[in-house]
Amino acid sequence: MPSNTDDLKRLADATEDIRKLLIFALLRNGASQAQVAAALSVNQSSISRLFPQAKGSARTRK
């Protein structure tokens, strides 16, 4: 039987994945990294590091 620690780890991982998907959706729909960062009260560089290979590409695909 999994421990509570294992359950919490899986939940934390899933929560982080959902957070990244929501941030990606905002970027894909035209929000800037600065706007997303301000909404989350984090530095823009924190948002940039989430998607290093996609830097600037969210707006160019529209």
PQR file of N, CA, C, O and H, with PARSE charges and radii, in Angstrom:
ATOM      1  N   MET A   1       0.844  -1.186   0.000 -0.4000 1.5000
ATOM      2  CA  MET A   1       0.000   0.000   0.000 -0.0000 2.0000
ATOM      3  C   MET A   1       0.891   1.252   0.000  0.5500 1.7000
ATOM      4  O   MET A   1       1.826   1.341   0.795 -0.5500 1.4000
ATOM      5  N   PRO A   2       0.607   2.220  -0.888 -0.5600 1.5000
ATOM      6  CA  PRO A   2       1.427   3.428  -0.949  0.2800 2.0000
ATOM      7  C   PRO A   2       1.308   4.237   0.340  0.5500 1.7000
ATOM      8  O   PRO A   2       0.262   4.263   0.989 -0.5500 1.4000
ATOM      9  N   SER A   3       2.403   4.888   0.685 -0.4000 1.5000
ATOM     10  CA  SER A   3       2.386   5.734   1.871 -0.0000 2.0000
ATOM     11  C   SER A   3       1.754   7.082   1.543  0.5500 1.7000
ATOM     12  O   SER A   3       1.596   7.443   0.376 -0.5500 1.4000
ATOM     13  H   SER A   3       3.252   4.867   0.158  0.4000 1.0000
ATOM     14  N   ASN A   4       1.400   7.808   2.578 -0.4000 1.5000
ATOM     15  CA  ASN A   4       0.867   9.156   2.371 -0.0000 2.0000
ATOM     16  C   ASN A   4       1.890  10.042   1.685  0.5500 1.7000
ATOM     17  O   ASN A   4       1.524  10.936   0.921 -0.5500 1.4000
ATOM     18  H   ASN A   4       1.528   7.515   3.525  0.4000 1.0000
ATOM     19  N   THR A   5       3.161   9.808   1.947 -0.4000 1.5000
ATOM     20  CA  THR A   5       4.215  10.581   1.305 -0.0000 2.0000
ATOM     21  C   THR A   5       4.193  10.365  -0.205  0.5500 1.7000
ATOM     22  O   THR A   5       4.330  11.318  -0.973 -0.5500 1.4000
ATOM     23  H   THR A   5       3.459   9.082   2.567  0.4000 1.0000
ATOM     24  N   ASP A   6       4.023   9.119  -0.631 -0.4000 1.5000
ATOM     25  CA  ASP A   6       3.934   8.821  -2.071 -0.0000 2.0000
ATOM     26  C   ASP A   6       2.717   9.495  -2.685  0.5500 1.7000
ATOM     27  O   ASP A   6       2.802  10.059  -3.777 -0.5500 1.4000
ATOM     28  H   ASP A   6       3.912   8.345  -0.008  0.4000 1.0000
ATOM     29  N   ASP A   7       1.599   9.442  -2.000 -0.4000 1.5000
ATOM     30  CA  ASP A   7       0.386  10.082  -2.496 -0.0000 2.0000
ATOM     31  C   ASP A   7       0.571  11.590  -2.625  0.5500 1.7000
ATOM     32  O   ASP A   7       0.158  12.190  -3.618 -0.5500 1.4000
ATOM     33  H   ASP A   7       1.530   8.984  -1.113  0.4000 1.0000
ATOM     34  N   LEU A   8       1.186  12.191  -1.627 -0.4000 1.5000
ATOM     35  CA  LEU A   8       1.425  13.630  -1.664 -0.0000 2.0000
ATOM     36  C   LEU A   8       2.387  14.009  -2.784  0.5500 1.7000
ATOM     37  O   LEU A   8       2.210  15.042  -3.430 -0.5500 1.4000
ATOM     38  H   LEU A   8       1.521  11.704  -0.820  0.4000 1.0000
ATOM     39  N   LYS A   9       3.396  13.186  -3.017 -0.4000 1.5000
ATOM     40  CA  LYS A   9       4.344  13.446  -4.102 -0.0000 2.0000
ATOM     41  C   LYS A   9       3.637  13.405  -5.454  0.5500 1.7000
ATOM     42  O   LYS A   9       3.846  14.279  -6.295 -0.5500 1.4000
ATOM     43  H   LYS A   9       3.539  12.347  -2.492  0.4000 1.0000
ATOM     44  N   ARG A  10       2.807  12.397  -5.658 -0.4000 1.5000
ATOM     45  CA  ARG A  10       2.055  12.302  -6.919 -0.0000 2.0000
ATOM     46  C   ARG A  10       1.109  13.489  -7.088  0.5500 1.7000
ATOM     47  O   ARG A  10       0.976  14.028  -8.187 -0.5500 1.4000
ATOM     48  H   ARG A  10       2.637  11.687  -4.974  0.4000 1.0000
ATOM     49  N   LEU A  11       0.459  13.891  -6.010 -0.4000 1.5000
ATOM     50  CA  LEU A  11      -0.447  15.032  -6.065 -0.0000 2.0000
ATOM     51  C   LEU A  11       0.313  16.319  -6.380  0.5500 1.7000
ATOM     52  O   LEU A  11      -0.148  17.130  -7.184 -0.5500 1.4000
ATOM     53  H   LEU A  11       0.567  13.453  -5.118  0.4000 1.0000
ATOM     54  N   ALA A  12       1.463  16.508  -5.759 -0.4000 1.5000
ATOM     55  CA  ALA A  12       2.281  17.694  -6.026 -0.0000 2.0000
ATOM     56  C   ALA A  12       2.756  17.706  -7.477  0.5500 1.7000
ATOM     57  O   ALA A  12       2.741  18.753  -8.125 -0.5500 1.4000
ATOM     58  H   ALA A  12       1.837  15.849  -5.107  0.4000 1.0000
ATOM     59  N   ASP A  13       3.173  16.565  -7.984 -0.4000 1.5000
ATOM     60  CA  ASP A  13       3.613  16.477  -9.383 -0.0000 2.0000
ATOM     61  C   ASP A  13       2.468  16.801 -10.337  0.5500 1.7000
ATOM     62  O   ASP A  13       2.654  17.536 -11.307 -0.5500 1.4000
ATOM     63  H   ASP A  13       3.185  15.714  -7.458  0.4000 1.0000
ATOM     64  N   ALA A  14       1.297  16.261 -10.068 -0.4000 1.5000
ATOM     65  CA  ALA A  14       0.134  16.514 -10.915 -0.0000 2.0000
ATOM     66  C   ALA A  14      -0.262  17.988 -10.864  0.5500 1.7000
ATOM     67  O   ALA A  14      -0.624  18.574 -11.884 -0.5500 1.4000
ATOM     68  H   ALA A  14       1.146  15.664  -9.280  0.4000 1.0000
ATOM     69  N   THR A  15      -0.193  18.579  -9.683 -0.4000 1.5000
ATOM     70  CA  THR A  15      -0.534  19.991  -9.532 -0.0000 2.0000
ATOM     71  C   THR A  15       0.434  20.866 -10.330  0.5500 1.7000
ATOM     72  O   THR A  15       0.014  21.824 -10.979 -0.5500 1.4000
ATOM     73  H   THR A  15       0.100  18.103  -8.854  0.4000 1.0000
ATOM     74  N   GLU A  16       1.712  20.543 -10.286 -0.4000 1.5000
ATOM     75  CA  GLU A  16       2.703  21.303 -11.048 -0.0000 2.0000
ATOM     76  C   GLU A  16       2.463  21.149 -12.551  0.5500 1.7000
ATOM     77  O   GLU A  16       2.604  22.117 -13.298 -0.5500 1.4000
ATOM     78  H   GLU A  16       2.053  19.764  -9.759  0.4000 1.0000
ATOM     79  N   ASP A  17       2.110  19.969 -12.995 -0.4000 1.5000
ATOM     80  CA  ASP A  17       1.810  19.753 -14.418 -0.0000 2.0000
ATOM     81  C   ASP A  17       0.611  20.594 -14.855  0.5500 1.7000
ATOM     82  O   ASP A  17       0.630  21.195 -15.930 -0.5500 1.4000
ATOM     83  H   ASP A  17       1.996  19.183 -12.388  0.4000 1.0000
ATOM     84  N   ILE A  18      -0.419  20.635 -14.031 -0.4000 1.5000
ATOM     85  CA  ILE A  18      -1.612  21.435 -14.345 -0.0000 2.0000
ATOM     86  C   ILE A  18      -1.249  22.916 -14.397  0.5500 1.7000
ATOM     87  O   ILE A  18      -1.699  23.635 -15.288 -0.5500 1.4000
ATOM     88  H   ILE A  18      -0.433  20.147 -13.158  0.4000 1.0000
ATOM     89  N   ARG A  19      -0.444  23.368 -13.455 -0.4000 1.5000
ATOM     90  CA  ARG A  19       0.001  24.766 -13.427 -0.0000 2.0000
ATOM     91  C   ARG A  19       0.736  25.121 -14.717  0.5500 1.7000
ATOM     92  O   ARG A  19       0.492  26.176 -15.302 -0.5500 1.4000
ATOM     93  H   ARG A  19      -0.078  22.783 -12.731  0.4000 1.0000
ATOM     94  N   LYS A  20       1.634  24.242 -15.160 -0.4000 1.5000
ATOM     95  CA  LYS A  20       2.372  24.497 -16.400 -0.0000 2.0000
ATOM     96  C   LYS A  20       1.450  24.540 -17.604  0.5500 1.7000
ATOM     97  O   LYS A  20       1.630  25.372 -18.493 -0.5500 1.4000
ATOM     98  H   LYS A  20       1.832  23.385 -14.685  0.4000 1.0000
ATOM     99  N   LEU A  21       0.467  23.655 -17.645 -0.4000 1.5000
ATOM    100  CA  LEU A  21      -0.484  23.665 -18.757 -0.0000 2.0000
ATOM    101  C   LEU A  21      -1.293  24.956 -18.789  0.5500 1.7000
ATOM    102  O   LEU A  21      -1.531  25.514 -19.860 -0.5500 1.4000
ATOM    103  H   LEU A  21       0.321  22.979 -16.923  0.4000 1.0000
ATOM    104  N   LEU A  22      -1.714  25.429 -17.627 -0.4000 1.5000
ATOM    105  CA  LEU A  22      -2.480  26.670 -17.570 -0.0000 2.0000
ATOM    106  C   LEU A  22      -1.625  27.868 -17.988  0.5500 1.7000
ATOM    107  O   LEU A  22      -2.100  28.756 -18.696 -0.5500 1.4000
ATOM    108  H   LEU A  22      -1.521  24.975 -16.757  0.4000 1.0000
ATOM    109  N   ILE A  23      -0.380  27.890 -17.555 -0.4000 1.5000
ATOM    110  CA  ILE A  23       0.529  28.965 -17.963 -0.0000 2.0000
ATOM    111  C   ILE A  23       0.761  28.913 -19.469  0.5500 1.7000
ATOM    112  O   ILE A  23       0.751  29.947 -20.137 -0.5500 1.4000
ATOM    113  H   ILE A  23       0.005  27.169 -16.979  0.4000 1.0000
ATOM    114  N   PHE A  24       0.969  27.714 -20.004 -0.4000 1.5000
ATOM    115  CA  PHE A  24       1.164  27.578 -21.440 -0.0000 2.0000
ATOM    116  C   PHE A  24      -0.064  28.075 -22.204  0.5500 1.7000
ATOM    117  O   PHE A  24       0.071  28.744 -23.229 -0.5500 1.4000
ATOM    118  H   PHE A  24       0.976  26.874 -19.462  0.4000 1.0000
ATOM    119  N   ALA A  25      -1.255  27.749 -21.711 -0.4000 1.5000
ATOM    120  CA  ALA A  25      -2.490  28.200 -22.367 -0.0000 2.0000
ATOM    121  C   ALA A  25      -2.572  29.726 -22.375  0.5500 1.7000
ATOM    122  O   ALA A  25      -2.974  30.314 -23.378 -0.5500 1.4000
ATOM    123  H   ALA A  25      -1.365  27.205 -20.879  0.4000 1.0000
ATOM    124  N   LEU A  26      -2.202  30.365 -21.281 -0.4000 1.5000
ATOM    125  CA  LEU A  26      -2.208  31.827 -21.237 -0.0000 2.0000
ATOM    126  C   LEU A  26      -1.231  32.403 -22.258  0.5500 1.7000
ATOM    127  O   LEU A  26      -1.563  33.342 -22.982 -0.5500 1.4000
ATOM    128  H   LEU A  26      -1.876  29.887 -20.466  0.4000 1.0000
ATOM    129  N   LEU A  27      -0.036  31.841 -22.313 -0.4000 1.5000
ATOM    130  CA  LEU A  27       0.959  32.317 -23.276 -0.0000 2.0000
ATOM    131  C   LEU A  27       0.494  32.084 -24.708  0.5500 1.7000
ATOM    132  O   LEU A  27       0.662  32.943 -25.573 -0.5500 1.4000
ATOM    133  H   LEU A  27       0.233  31.078 -21.726  0.4000 1.0000
ATOM    134  N   ARG A  28      -0.084  30.934 -24.944 -0.4000 1.5000
ATOM    135  CA  ARG A  28      -0.567  30.575 -26.284 -0.0000 2.0000
ATOM    136  C   ARG A  28      -1.677  31.507 -26.756  0.5500 1.7000
ATOM    137  O   ARG A  28      -1.827  31.769 -27.950 -0.5500 1.4000
ATOM    138  H   ARG A  28      -0.221  30.236 -24.241  0.4000 1.0000
ATOM    139  N   ASN A  29      -2.456  32.004 -25.787 -0.4000 1.5000
ATOM    140  CA  ASN A  29      -3.576  32.892 -26.113 -0.0000 2.0000
ATOM    141  C   ASN A  29      -3.200  34.362 -26.091  0.5500 1.7000
ATOM    142  O   ASN A  29      -4.071  35.231 -26.100 -0.5500 1.4000
ATOM    143  H   ASN A  29      -2.335  31.792 -24.817  0.4000 1.0000
ATOM    144  N   GLY A  30      -1.893  34.644 -26.063 -0.4000 1.5000
ATOM    145  CA  GLY A  30      -1.443  36.012 -26.249 -0.0000 2.0000
ATOM    146  C   GLY A  30      -0.961  36.752 -25.020  0.5500 1.7000
ATOM    147  O   GLY A  30      -0.472  37.875 -25.149 -0.5500 1.4000
ATOM    148  H   GLY A  30      -1.185  33.938 -26.056  0.4000 1.0000
ATOM    149  N   ALA A  31      -1.074  36.183 -23.841 -0.4000 1.5000
ATOM    150  CA  ALA A  31      -0.544  36.853 -22.655 -0.0000 2.0000
ATOM    151  C   ALA A  31       0.980  36.840 -22.736  0.5500 1.7000
ATOM    152  O   ALA A  31       1.581  35.876 -23.209 -0.5500 1.4000
ATOM    153  H   ALA A  31      -1.470  35.271 -23.735  0.4000 1.0000
ATOM    154  N   SER A  32       1.580  37.904 -22.277 -0.4000 1.5000
ATOM    155  CA  SER A  32       3.045  37.945 -22.268 -0.0000 2.0000
ATOM    156  C   SER A  32       3.562  37.240 -21.020  0.5500 1.7000
ATOM    157  O   SER A  32       2.828  37.035 -20.053 -0.5500 1.4000
ATOM    158  H   SER A  32       1.092  38.688 -21.892  0.4000 1.0000
ATOM    159  N   GLN A  33       4.832  36.876 -21.062 -0.4000 1.5000
ATOM    160  CA  GLN A  33       5.448  36.273 -19.888 -0.0000 2.0000
ATOM    161  C   GLN A  33       5.388  37.232 -18.714  0.5500 1.7000
ATOM    162  O   GLN A  33       5.188  36.806 -17.577 -0.5500 1.4000
ATOM    163  H   GLN A  33       5.428  37.042 -21.847  0.4000 1.0000
ATOM    164  N   ALA A  34       5.557  38.509 -18.969 -0.4000 1.5000
ATOM    165  CA  ALA A  34       5.506  39.513 -17.908 -0.0000 2.0000
ATOM    166  C   ALA A  34       4.115  39.580 -17.280  0.5500 1.7000
ATOM    167  O   ALA A  34       3.990  39.712 -16.063 -0.5500 1.4000
ATOM    168  H   ALA A  34       5.719  38.856 -19.893  0.4000 1.0000
ATOM    169  N   GLN A  35       3.073  39.491 -18.100 -0.4000 1.5000
ATOM    170  CA  GLN A  35       1.705  39.517 -17.580 -0.0000 2.0000
ATOM    171  C   GLN A  35       1.417  38.291 -16.717  0.5500 1.7000
ATOM    172  O   GLN A  35       0.822  38.408 -15.646 -0.5500 1.4000
ATOM    173  H   GLN A  35       3.174  39.384 -19.089  0.4000 1.0000
ATOM    174  N   VAL A  36       1.835  37.128 -17.178 -0.4000 1.5000
ATOM    175  CA  VAL A  36       1.625  35.895 -16.422 -0.0000 2.0000
ATOM    176  C   VAL A  36       2.401  35.961 -15.112  0.5500 1.7000
ATOM    177  O   VAL A  36       1.882  35.594 -14.058 -0.5500 1.4000
ATOM    178  H   VAL A  36       2.318  37.033 -18.048  0.4000 1.0000
ATOM    179  N   ALA A  37       3.632  36.427 -15.182 -0.4000 1.5000
ATOM    180  CA  ALA A  37       4.463  36.531 -13.984 -0.0000 2.0000
ATOM    181  C   ALA A  37       3.835  37.480 -12.966  0.5500 1.7000
ATOM    182  O   ALA A  37       3.814  37.187 -11.771 -0.5500 1.4000
ATOM    183  H   ALA A  37       4.053  36.725 -16.039  0.4000 1.0000
ATOM    184  N   ALA A  38       3.331  38.599 -13.431 -0.4000 1.5000
ATOM    185  CA  ALA A  38       2.701  39.558 -12.524 -0.0000 2.0000
ATOM    186  C   ALA A  38       1.470  38.949 -11.855  0.5500 1.7000
ATOM    187  O   ALA A  38       1.246  39.152 -10.661 -0.5500 1.4000
ATOM    188  H   ALA A  38       3.348  38.837 -14.402  0.4000 1.0000
ATOM    189  N   ALA A  39       0.678  38.208 -12.615 -0.4000 1.5000
ATOM    190  CA  ALA A  39      -0.522  37.576 -12.062 -0.0000 2.0000
ATOM    191  C   ALA A  39      -0.176  36.543 -10.998  0.5500 1.7000
ATOM    192  O   ALA A  39      -0.937  36.337 -10.053 -0.5500 1.4000
ATOM    193  H   ALA A  39       0.860  38.043 -13.584  0.4000 1.0000
ATOM    194  N   LEU A  40       0.978  35.894 -11.154 -0.4000 1.5000
ATOM    195  CA  LEU A  40       1.404  34.863 -10.202 -0.0000 2.0000
ATOM    196  C   LEU A  40       2.366  35.391  -9.137  0.5500 1.7000
ATOM    197  O   LEU A  40       2.812  34.641  -8.269 -0.5500 1.4000
ATOM    198  H   LEU A  40       1.596  36.061 -11.922  0.4000 1.0000
ATOM    199  N   SER A  41       2.681  36.684  -9.209 -0.4000 1.5000
ATOM    200  CA  SER A  41       3.622  37.316  -8.274 -0.0000 2.0000
ATOM    201  C   SER A  41       4.986  36.623  -8.264  0.5500 1.7000
ATOM    202  O   SER A  41       5.559  36.346  -7.210 -0.5500 1.4000
ATOM    203  H   SER A  41       2.318  37.293  -9.914  0.4000 1.0000
ATOM    204  N   VAL A  42       5.484  36.353  -9.473 -0.4000 1.5000
ATOM    205  CA  VAL A  42       6.812  35.770  -9.632 -0.0000 2.0000
ATOM    206  C   VAL A  42       7.573  36.604 -10.662  0.5500 1.7000
ATOM    207  O   VAL A  42       6.978  37.435 -11.348 -0.5500 1.4000
ATOM    208  H   VAL A  42       5.018  36.578 -10.328  0.4000 1.0000
ATOM    209  N   ASN A  43       8.874  36.388 -10.773 -0.4000 1.5000
ATOM    210  CA  ASN A  43       9.680  37.060 -11.789 -0.0000 2.0000
ATOM    211  C   ASN A  43       9.359  36.500 -13.171  0.5500 1.7000
ATOM    212  O   ASN A  43       8.997  35.331 -13.311 -0.5500 1.4000
ATOM    213  H   ASN A  43       9.358  35.713 -10.215  0.4000 1.0000
ATOM    214  N   GLN A  44       9.494  37.335 -14.173 -0.4000 1.5000
ATOM    215  CA  GLN A  44       9.286  36.894 -15.553 -0.0000 2.0000
ATOM    216  C   GLN A  44      10.238  35.773 -15.906  0.5500 1.7000
ATOM    217  O   GLN A  44       9.893  34.894 -16.695 -0.5500 1.4000
ATOM    218  H   GLN A  44       9.788  38.284 -14.060  0.4000 1.0000
ATOM    219  N   SER A  45      11.433  35.790 -15.335 -0.4000 1.5000
ATOM    220  CA  SER A  45      12.412  34.743 -15.639 -0.0000 2.0000
ATOM    221  C   SER A  45      11.931  33.374 -15.158  0.5500 1.7000
ATOM    222  O   SER A  45      12.299  32.353 -15.738 -0.5500 1.4000
ATOM    223  H   SER A  45      11.714  36.504 -14.694  0.4000 1.0000
ATOM    224  N   SER A  46      11.115  33.343 -14.110 -0.4000 1.5000
ATOM    225  CA  SER A  46      10.554  32.073 -13.630 -0.0000 2.0000
ATOM    226  C   SER A  46       9.631  31.467 -14.680  0.5500 1.7000
ATOM    227  O   SER A  46       9.611  30.250 -14.868 -0.5500 1.4000
ATOM    228  H   SER A  46      10.815  34.173 -13.639  0.4000 1.0000
ATOM    229  N   ILE A  47       8.876  32.307 -15.356 -0.4000 1.5000
ATOM    230  CA  ILE A  47       7.979  31.834 -16.412 -0.0000 2.0000
ATOM    231  C   ILE A  47       8.807  31.387 -17.607  0.5500 1.7000
ATOM    232  O   ILE A  47       8.536  30.343 -18.201 -0.5500 1.4000
ATOM    233  H   ILE A  47       8.892  33.295 -15.204  0.4000 1.0000
ATOM    234  N   SER A  48       9.807  32.169 -17.956 -0.4000 1.5000
ATOM    235  CA  SER A  48      10.667  31.846 -19.088 -0.0000 2.0000
ATOM    236  C   SER A  48      11.343  30.488 -18.916  0.5500 1.7000
ATOM    237  O   SER A  48      11.471  29.729 -19.876 -0.5500 1.4000
ATOM    238  H   SER A  48      10.027  33.017 -17.474  0.4000 1.0000
ATOM    239  N   ARG A  49      11.772  30.185 -17.695 -0.4000 1.5000
ATOM    240  CA  ARG A  49      12.463  28.914 -17.440 -0.0000 2.0000
ATOM    241  C   ARG A  49      11.545  27.705 -17.572  0.5500 1.7000
ATOM    242  O   ARG A  49      12.026  26.593 -17.787 -0.5500 1.4000
ATOM    243  H   ARG A  49      11.667  30.801 -16.915  0.4000 1.0000
ATOM    244  N   LEU A  50      10.237  27.898 -17.448 -0.4000 1.5000
ATOM    245  CA  LEU A  50       9.313  26.767 -17.576 -0.0000 2.0000
ATOM    246  C   LEU A  50       9.297  26.197 -18.991  0.5500 1.7000
ATOM    247  O   LEU A  50       9.083  25.000 -19.184 -0.5500 1.4000
ATOM    248  H   LEU A  50       9.846  28.802 -17.273  0.4000 1.0000
ATOM    249  N   PHE A  51       9.525  27.068 -19.985 -0.4000 1.5000
ATOM    250  CA  PHE A  51       9.434  26.662 -21.391 -0.0000 2.0000
ATOM    251  C   PHE A  51      10.638  27.187 -22.171  0.5500 1.7000
ATOM    252  O   PHE A  51      10.470  28.006 -23.074 -0.5500 1.4000
ATOM    253  H   PHE A  51       9.698  28.041 -19.828  0.4000 1.0000
ATOM    254  N   PRO A  52      11.827  26.740 -21.846 -0.5600 1.5000
ATOM    255  CA  PRO A  52      13.022  27.319 -22.466  0.2800 2.0000
ATOM    256  C   PRO A  52      13.077  27.157 -23.985  0.5500 1.7000
ATOM    257  O   PRO A  52      13.557  28.057 -24.675 -0.5500 1.4000
ATOM    258  N   GLN A  53      12.604  26.047 -24.516 -0.4000 1.5000
ATOM    259  CA  GLN A  53      12.662  25.828 -25.958 -0.0000 2.0000
ATOM    260  C   GLN A  53      11.568  26.580 -26.703  0.5500 1.7000
ATOM    261  O   GLN A  53      11.641  26.706 -27.925 -0.5500 1.4000
ATOM    262  H   GLN A  53      12.214  25.317 -23.956  0.4000 1.0000
ATOM    263  N   ALA A  54      10.565  27.078 -26.006 -0.4000 1.5000
ATOM    264  CA  ALA A  54       9.442  27.751 -26.654 -0.0000 2.0000
ATOM    265  C   ALA A  54       9.522  29.262 -26.504  0.5500 1.7000
ATOM    266  O   ALA A  54       8.524  29.952 -26.716 -0.5500 1.4000
ATOM    267  H   ALA A  54      10.507  26.976 -25.013  0.4000 1.0000
ATOM    268  N   LYS A  55      10.673  29.787 -26.146 -0.4000 1.5000
ATOM    269  CA  LYS A  55      10.812  31.209 -25.883 -0.0000 2.0000
ATOM    270  C   LYS A  55      10.333  32.046 -27.063  0.5500 1.7000
ATOM    271  O   LYS A  55      10.883  31.982 -28.163 -0.5500 1.4000
ATOM    272  H   LYS A  55      11.483  29.226 -25.974  0.4000 1.0000
ATOM    273  N   GLY A  56       9.296  32.829 -26.802 -0.4000 1.5000
ATOM    274  CA  GLY A  56       8.769  33.732 -27.823 -0.0000 2.0000
ATOM    275  C   GLY A  56       7.925  33.072 -28.893  0.5500 1.7000
ATOM    276  O   GLY A  56       7.408  33.767 -29.767 -0.5500 1.4000
ATOM    277  H   GLY A  56       8.849  32.882 -25.909  0.4000 1.0000
ATOM    278  N   SER A  57       7.768  31.773 -28.860 -0.4000 1.5000
ATOM    279  CA  SER A  57       7.054  31.121 -29.956 -0.0000 2.0000
ATOM    280  C   SER A  57       5.550  31.077 -29.772  0.5500 1.7000
ATOM    281  O   SER A  57       4.836  30.787 -30.732 -0.5500 1.4000
ATOM    282  H   SER A  57       8.188  31.209 -28.150  0.4000 1.0000
ATOM    283  N   ALA A  58       5.042  31.349 -28.593 -0.4000 1.5000
ATOM    284  CA  ALA A  58       3.603  31.262 -28.345 -0.0000 2.0000
ATOM    285  C   ALA A  58       2.848  32.279 -29.192  0.5500 1.7000
ATOM    286  O   ALA A  58       1.782  31.980 -29.730 -0.5500 1.4000
ATOM    287  H   ALA A  58       5.622  31.584 -27.813  0.4000 1.0000
ATOM    288  N   ARG A  59       3.402  33.473 -29.306 -0.4000 1.5000
ATOM    289  CA  ARG A  59       2.712  34.506 -30.079 -0.0000 2.0000
ATOM    290  C   ARG A  59       2.897  34.333 -31.575  0.5500 1.7000
ATOM    291  O   ARG A  59       2.050  34.780 -32.348 -0.5500 1.4000
ATOM    292  H   ARG A  59       4.268  33.715 -28.869  0.4000 1.0000
ATOM    293  N   THR A  60       3.960  33.710 -31.999 -0.4000 1.5000
ATOM    294  CA  THR A  60       4.211  33.589 -33.433 -0.0000 2.0000
ATOM    295  C   THR A  60       3.373  32.499 -34.085  0.5500 1.7000
ATOM    296  O   THR A  60       3.285  32.452 -35.312 -0.5500 1.4000
ATOM    297  H   THR A  60       4.648  33.348 -31.371  0.4000 1.0000
ATOM    298  N   ARG A  61       2.763  31.634 -33.311 -0.4000 1.5000
ATOM    299  CA  ARG A  61       1.963  30.551 -33.885 -0.0000 2.0000
ATOM    300  C   ARG A  61       0.525  30.934 -34.157  0.5500 1.7000
ATOM    301  O   ARG A  61      -0.197  30.165 -34.790 -0.5500 1.4000
ATOM    302  H   ARG A  61       2.835  31.671 -32.315  0.4000 1.0000
ATOM    303  N   LYS A  62       0.088  32.080 -33.708 -0.4000 1.5000
ATOM    304  CA  LYS A  62      -1.315  32.489 -33.868 -0.0000 2.0000
ATOM    305  C   LYS A  62      -1.712  32.652 -35.293  0.5500 1.7000
ATOM    306  O   LYS A  62      -2.860  32.993 -35.579 -0.5500 1.4000
ATOM    307  H   LYS A  62       0.675  32.705 -33.193  0.4000 1.0000
TER
END
